[in-house]
Amino acid sequence: MSSSDPAGTSPPSTASSSTAPPTAPPSSTAPPLQIRGAALRRDDRELWSGLDLDVAPGELIAVLGPSGSGKTTLLQAILGLVPLSEGEITALGEPVHRRGNRRIGYLPQARPLPRDTAMRGRDLVSLGVDGHRFGLPFRGRAERARVGALIESVGATGFADRPVGLLSGGEQQRLRVGQALADDPRLLLCDEPLTSLDLANQQAVVRLIDEHRRSGAAVLLVTHDINPVLGKVDRILYLANGKFTLGKPKDVLTSPVLTDLYGAPVFVLRAGDRLVVVGAPDAEESHHHHDHGEHL
């Protein structure tokens, strides 16, 4: 898909290392995230190349693909933690760098914190407000008010003063959302934020992400299961087998498109209100063509 089509109205595009990235038209306002001619290689293996992507304000793009396809590595590159092999990334009008950018929000996987973690839920959110400072945090009236507003916004008032290690996975993830939104980021990166959450907590976290997106923020969300966010997604970036395809869900999640992407027979089925991909070989084992069912 052409990067000049943020609404995703044209057919999906599939690219490999030999495909030239599309060229975006001149624009007076740069998008929150702009990727040009990007390539990443790990251990002499090409994860993807020729990646060109603009994420517009208020747009949510889901990043899908099998294990080892470079989904999380893409987020790390945007955060400046992993250098590209080729190309460039501009986030919020600046080239990415290792110093990081506090205007970029990051929501990690929903991994439970140890039960003996020595902080309250409120303290976890506070790290997003003053965690960048050296020494003991200073929380004046403005900082305390900001933390309280964040806690209220994610529905965590009832458990914010409990030890964070004793909270459920869903409660902890709500607090992480509050931490990620502390600086009202105009670019929000989410790395498998729904992993290990039950359906109710998945819906709650998706609602919080979507509310921030509707405030004008651009969102890039890595997930192994598209179903919880399918109704909120504008476009899908699917990485597999060293290639990618980009487009609207109805155009990307089809048997012909994924078959071409994987180079092996893949079938997209609808089971009730869920989509299921069958036959997609894992990226690490694609040369063996081991068939399996993979829930999106």
Wavefront OBJ file of the C-alpha trace (Angstrom):
o trace
v 0.000 0.000 0.000
v 1.188 3.479 -0.789
v 2.173 5.483 2.268
v 0.190 8.366 0.823
v -3.014 6.413 1.490
v -3.371 6.551 5.306
v -7.013 5.575 5.153
v -6.100 2.314 3.448
v -8.440 2.637 0.468
v -6.128 1.034 -2.116
v -5.334 -2.693 -2.431
v -2.707 -4.119 -0.064
v 0.906 -4.144 -1.218
v 3.370 -6.953 -0.688
v 7.076 -6.147 -0.631
v 10.390 -7.972 -0.412
v 14.004 -6.847 -0.579
v 13.661 -6.339 -4.326
v 10.569 -4.124 -4.116
v 11.071 -0.369 -4.175
v 9.123 1.433 -1.413
v 6.388 3.829 -2.500
v 7.029 7.539 -2.336
v 4.863 9.788 -0.193
v 3.735 13.122 -1.651
v 4.983 16.326 -0.078
v 3.078 17.281 3.059
v 3.109 20.411 5.147
v 2.598 18.384 8.320
v 4.702 15.292 8.957
v 2.813 12.267 10.327
v 3.600 11.135 13.897
v 5.482 8.143 12.490
v 7.238 7.965 9.137
v 9.343 4.993 8.002
v 11.272 5.068 4.742
v 13.087 2.198 3.012
v 13.582 0.354 6.295
v 15.309 -3.020 6.524
v 16.318 -5.147 9.494
v 18.618 -8.156 9.523
v 19.453 -10.463 12.395
v 22.197 -13.101 12.262
v 22.421 -12.886 8.471
v 18.644 -13.370 8.214
v 16.508 -10.624 6.718
v 13.447 -9.947 8.876
v 11.985 -7.463 6.399
v 13.142 -4.826 3.947
v 11.773 -2.042 1.764
v 9.323 -1.067 4.499
v 7.702 2.312 3.944
v 4.969 3.402 6.328
v 3.208 6.544 7.483
v 0.970 6.382 10.553
v -1.455 9.301 10.599
v -2.846 11.070 13.688
v -5.769 9.095 15.060
v -4.838 5.957 13.123
v -4.430 2.502 14.669
v -2.270 0.013 12.773
v -2.026 -3.586 13.993
v 1.229 -5.448 13.347
v 0.742 -9.182 12.812
v 2.976 -12.085 11.899
v 4.473 -15.328 13.210
v 7.138 -15.570 15.897
v 10.507 -14.340 14.677
v 9.095 -12.117 11.928
v 10.380 -8.900 13.519
v 7.242 -7.370 15.043
v 8.748 -6.455 18.412
v 12.039 -5.538 16.737
v 10.146 -2.980 14.667
v 8.923 -1.285 17.850
v 12.433 -1.410 19.288
v 13.745 0.315 16.156
v 11.119 3.069 16.514
v 12.171 3.515 20.144
v 15.793 3.853 19.029
v 16.897 0.671 20.798
v 17.777 -1.278 17.635
v 19.485 0.305 14.609
v 18.029 -0.289 11.166
v 20.128 -2.138 8.607
v 18.852 0.324 6.000
v 16.461 3.253 5.818
v 15.284 5.781 8.379
v 12.551 6.383 10.928
v 11.144 9.754 11.929
v 8.963 9.878 15.031
v 7.089 13.057 15.992
v 9.176 15.077 13.563
v 12.569 13.838 14.812
v 14.915 11.050 13.668
v 14.853 8.283 16.272
v 17.842 8.077 18.608
v 19.007 5.964 21.539
v 18.252 8.721 24.062
v 14.587 7.969 23.597
v 11.679 10.375 23.329
v 9.323 10.956 26.238
v 6.621 12.027 23.797
v 6.417 8.401 22.598
v 4.298 6.173 24.831
v 5.157 2.497 25.225
v 2.840 -0.226 26.536
v 4.577 -3.604 27.045
v 3.218 -7.123 27.289
v 0.912 -7.891 30.195
v 3.448 -9.877 32.209
v 2.547 -10.191 35.902
v 4.823 -8.359 38.331
v 6.294 -10.405 41.243
v 4.020 -10.582 44.292
v 6.675 -8.949 46.478
v 7.142 -5.908 44.206
v 7.789 -3.013 46.602
v 5.422 -0.398 45.195
v 1.756 0.463 45.067
v -0.267 0.703 41.907
v -0.091 4.489 42.253
v 3.713 4.320 42.261
v 3.719 2.384 38.987
v 1.738 5.150 37.279
v 3.966 7.788 38.906
v 6.994 6.384 37.091
v 5.474 7.693 33.891
v 5.288 11.184 35.367
v 8.649 11.510 37.149
v 10.520 8.262 36.504
v 12.901 10.028 34.120
v 14.393 12.078 36.941
v 17.561 11.153 38.815
v 17.419 10.537 42.546
v 14.292 10.352 44.646
v 11.192 11.518 42.783
v 9.727 14.860 43.793
v 5.966 14.868 43.585
v 4.500 18.276 44.095
v 0.852 19.187 43.863
v 0.859 19.205 40.047
v 2.523 15.789 39.830
v 0.127 14.252 42.356
v -2.849 15.712 40.513
v -1.570 14.316 37.212
v -1.082 10.843 38.710
v -4.566 10.941 40.211
v -6.095 11.968 36.894
v -4.294 9.156 35.066
v -5.421 6.587 37.637
v -9.009 7.764 37.318
v -8.841 7.737 33.512
v -7.882 4.041 33.410
v -10.437 3.019 36.022
v -7.841 2.122 38.669
v -8.990 4.325 41.568
v -10.282 1.363 43.556
v -6.969 -0.486 43.663
v -4.297 2.178 43.086
v -3.120 2.100 46.721
v -2.765 -1.672 46.954
v 0.628 -3.436 46.494
v 1.003 -3.823 42.746
v 2.219 -7.428 43.026
v -1.094 -8.457 44.587
v -3.169 -7.061 41.742
v -4.558 -9.144 38.900
v -2.933 -9.109 35.482
v -5.716 -6.940 34.115
v -5.420 -4.440 36.977
v -1.654 -4.221 36.484
v -2.102 -3.649 32.760
v -4.581 -0.815 33.369
v -1.916 0.850 35.505
v 0.673 0.325 32.766
v -1.686 2.065 30.351
v -1.827 5.014 32.760
v 1.966 5.049 32.924
v 2.269 4.939 29.106
v -0.144 7.862 28.736
v 1.532 10.052 31.373
v 2.939 12.510 28.844
v -0.128 12.411 26.586
v 1.961 10.790 23.810
v 1.070 11.567 20.219
v 2.608 8.215 19.242
v 1.733 5.111 21.264
v 3.557 1.798 20.720
v 1.917 -1.324 22.148
v 3.744 -4.679 22.266
v 1.335 -7.576 22.809
v -0.598 -5.583 25.451
v -3.415 -8.156 25.695
v -1.333 -11.288 26.304
v -2.617 -13.447 29.202
v -5.602 -11.191 29.867
v -9.143 -12.542 30.062
v -11.776 -11.255 27.656
v -13.140 -8.579 29.999
v -9.704 -7.106 30.681
v -8.772 -7.328 26.998
v -11.830 -5.247 26.183
v -10.999 -2.744 28.924
v -7.418 -2.244 27.718
v -8.525 -2.015 24.075
v -11.077 0.634 25.062
v -8.395 2.706 26.814
v -6.053 2.481 23.815
v -8.879 3.389 21.442
v -9.907 6.386 23.557
v -6.349 7.730 23.353
v -6.275 7.066 19.617
v -9.496 9.051 19.190
v -7.816 11.999 20.903
v -5.561 12.220 17.834
v -2.668 9.935 18.753
v -1.160 7.486 16.275
v -1.044 3.895 17.539
v 1.073 0.954 16.394
v -0.062 -2.239 18.123
v 1.764 -5.579 17.884
v -0.492 -8.549 18.535
v -0.728 -12.271 17.843
v -4.541 -12.154 17.990
v -6.317 -9.566 15.850
v -9.797 -10.462 17.063
v -9.950 -8.275 20.231
v -8.958 -5.157 18.223
v -10.406 -6.002 14.810
v -13.233 -3.463 15.091
v -10.804 -0.651 15.993
v -8.045 -1.267 13.435
v -7.615 1.031 10.434
v -4.856 -0.925 8.710
v -2.816 -4.074 9.201
v 0.907 -4.520 8.661
v 1.553 -8.252 8.267
v 5.190 -9.413 8.475
v 6.188 -12.910 7.381
v 8.910 -14.796 5.572
v 11.086 -11.695 5.094
v 8.261 -9.791 3.375
v 5.323 -7.632 4.380
v 1.859 -6.645 3.255
v -0.016 -3.513 4.302
v -3.671 -2.632 3.902
v -7.147 -2.614 5.401
v -8.113 -5.769 7.335
v -10.585 -6.928 4.675
v -7.849 -6.670 2.034
v -4.934 -8.169 3.997
v -6.616 -10.997 5.885
v -7.510 -13.091 2.861
v -6.348 -16.510 1.726
v -4.761 -15.278 -1.562
v -2.825 -12.422 0.067
v -1.405 -14.512 2.922
v -0.671 -17.432 0.597
v 1.412 -15.091 -1.540
v 3.112 -13.614 1.527
v 4.097 -16.974 3.021
v 4.760 -18.750 -0.260
v 2.644 -21.642 1.020
v -1.105 -22.447 1.072
v -2.811 -20.396 3.799
v -6.541 -20.255 4.478
v -8.412 -17.504 6.318
v -11.606 -18.765 7.900
v -14.362 -17.044 9.840
v -15.616 -18.879 12.909
v -18.530 -16.882 14.283
v -17.127 -13.432 15.035
v -13.521 -14.636 14.973
v -10.971 -14.951 12.193
v -8.676 -17.981 12.070
v -5.635 -18.458 9.842
v -4.869 -22.081 8.997
v -1.669 -23.393 7.434
v 0.655 -20.430 8.065
v 4.148 -21.830 8.713
v 6.113 -20.264 11.546
v 8.781 -17.834 10.406
v 11.566 -19.884 11.996
v 10.373 -23.086 10.313
v 8.931 -21.773 7.063
v 11.399 -23.756 4.994
v 9.917 -26.958 6.448
v 6.325 -25.872 5.631
v 4.925 -27.289 8.866
v 1.186 -26.588 8.684
v -0.642 -25.438 11.770
v -3.639 -23.368 12.746
v -2.872 -19.855 13.970
v -5.551 -17.719 15.610
v -5.446 -14.096 14.610
l 1 2 3 4 5 6 7 8 9 10 11 12 13 14 15 16 17 18 19 20 21 22 23 24 25 26 27 28 29 30 31 32 33 34 35 36 37 38 39 40 41 42 43 44 45 46 47 48 49 50 51 52 53 54 55 56 57 58 59 60 61 62 63 64 65 66 67 68 69 70 71 72 73 74 75 76 77 78 79 80 81 82 83 84 85 86 87 88 89 90 91 92 93 94 95 96 97 98 99 100 101 102 103 104 105 106 107 108 109 110 111 112 113 114 115 116 117 118 119 120 121 122 123 124 125 126 127 128 129 130 131 132 133 134 135 136 137 138 139 140 141 142 143 144 145 146 147 148 149 150 151 152 153 154 155 156 157 158 159 160 161 162 163 164 165 166 167 168 169 170 171 172 173 174 175 176 177 178 179 180 181 182 183 184 185 186 187 188 189 190 191 192 193 194 195 196 197 198 199 200 201 202 203 204 205 206 207 208 209 210 211 212 213 214 215 216 217 218 219 220 221 222 223 224 225 226 227 228 229 230 231 232 233 234 235 236 237 238 239 240 241 242 243 244 245 246 247 248 249 250 251 252 253 254 255 256 257 258 259 260 261 262 263 264 265 266 267 268 269 270 271 272 273 274 275 276 277 278 279 280 281 282 283 284 285 286 287 288 289 290 291 292 293 294 295 296
